[in-house]
Amino acid sequence: MHSLAAANPDHVVLAGDILDWATTKTGQVRTLVLTVAGLMAIIAVLMAWWKTRSFVGTLVAFVLAALVLWGIANLPSLQSKVGSEIDEAAPHSVVYVDGGDVPAPAGEGWRAL
């Protein structure tokens, strides 16, 4: 990473240092989350084998763990796909009902005429 303050020690750049620090920390947190999720996936697959002693149960646990890890690793692309599908949804339509021929509902809080 390039730090602007390192070029000239008498020149103070506040926003550049904060943005460099935030970018570095965001990358470190992302790496930590992926590492912890990977360890949890390995532990889940091993526990599935330990408890069931079956190939099918272990394979299902492995596939589910792989899907979760893929989802965590590709979260930005999933967010953009879901956001684009929501934006492309049909616009809301408003329906106005004329209550001339419709009787009032009877029940608690309503009085039938």
N, C-alpha and C positions, 0 to 999 in steps of 0.2 A: 504494500500500500504506500501511496505517496502522501507524505505529510507536508503541507505548505509551510508550516512553522519551522521545519528543519532546514529550509533553504536560507532563511534569514532569521537569526535568533531575536533581532530587535523588532521584527514584524509580528504582530499578534493577529492570528486568524482564529476566531472563536468558533464559527459555524463549521469550518472545515474539520477541525479536530473532533467536534462532537459527532459530526456525520461519519467520520472515519471510525470512531469508537463504536457508534451504534451499528454500523455495517459489520464490523468485526464481531461484536457481541451477538448479533443476529445469526451470523454464520456459525458461531460456536454453539449457540443454543440449538440450532437446527441439527448440527452434527451430534450433539449430546442426545437429543430426542430420538434421532434415528438409531443411535447406538443402544440406548436403553430399550427401545422398541424391538430391536433385533435380539437382544439378550432375553427379553421377555418371550419372544416368539420361540427361541430355542428351548427355553425352560418349559413352555407350554407343550411343545412337541414331545420333549422327553417325559413330561408328566403324563401325557396321553399314552405313551408307550408303557410307562411304568404301571399305570392303573389298568389299562385294558389288555395289554400284551397281544394286541391284534394289529395286523397290518392295515386294515381298513380304517380303524379309529385313528391310528397314527397318520395315515395318509390324509384323512379329512382335517386333522389338526394342522398338518403341514400346509395344506392348500389354504385354509382359513388364515393362518399366520402369514403366508405369502401375500394374500389379498390385503390384509391389514397393512403390512409393510409397504406394499405398492401404493396403497391409498395415502399413507403418510408421506411417502417420498414424492408423490405426484400431486400433492394438495393444491398447489397454484393452478395447475392445468385443470383439475377437477372443479375448482372454484370458477374459472373462466367458462367452462362448459356449462355448468349449472346456471351461471349468470346469463349466458347468452340464450339458453332455453327459456328462462323466465322472461327475458326481455322480448323474445319472439312470440310469447303467448298471446292469445287473442285479447283484445282490449275488453274491459269490463263493459257490460251493457246494463242500462238502467231500464227497468220495466215499471211503468206507472199503472196502477190498477184503479179504475173508476169504481168506487164503492156503491154505485146507485142500486144495482140489483143484487148485491151480495149481502146476505144477512150478517149481523154482528155476531161474533162468536160468543157462546154462552159458557160460563165457567166462573171461577173465582175472580173477582175484580171486574166482571162484566155483568151487565144487566140486560136480559133479553126483553125486547119490546113486543 
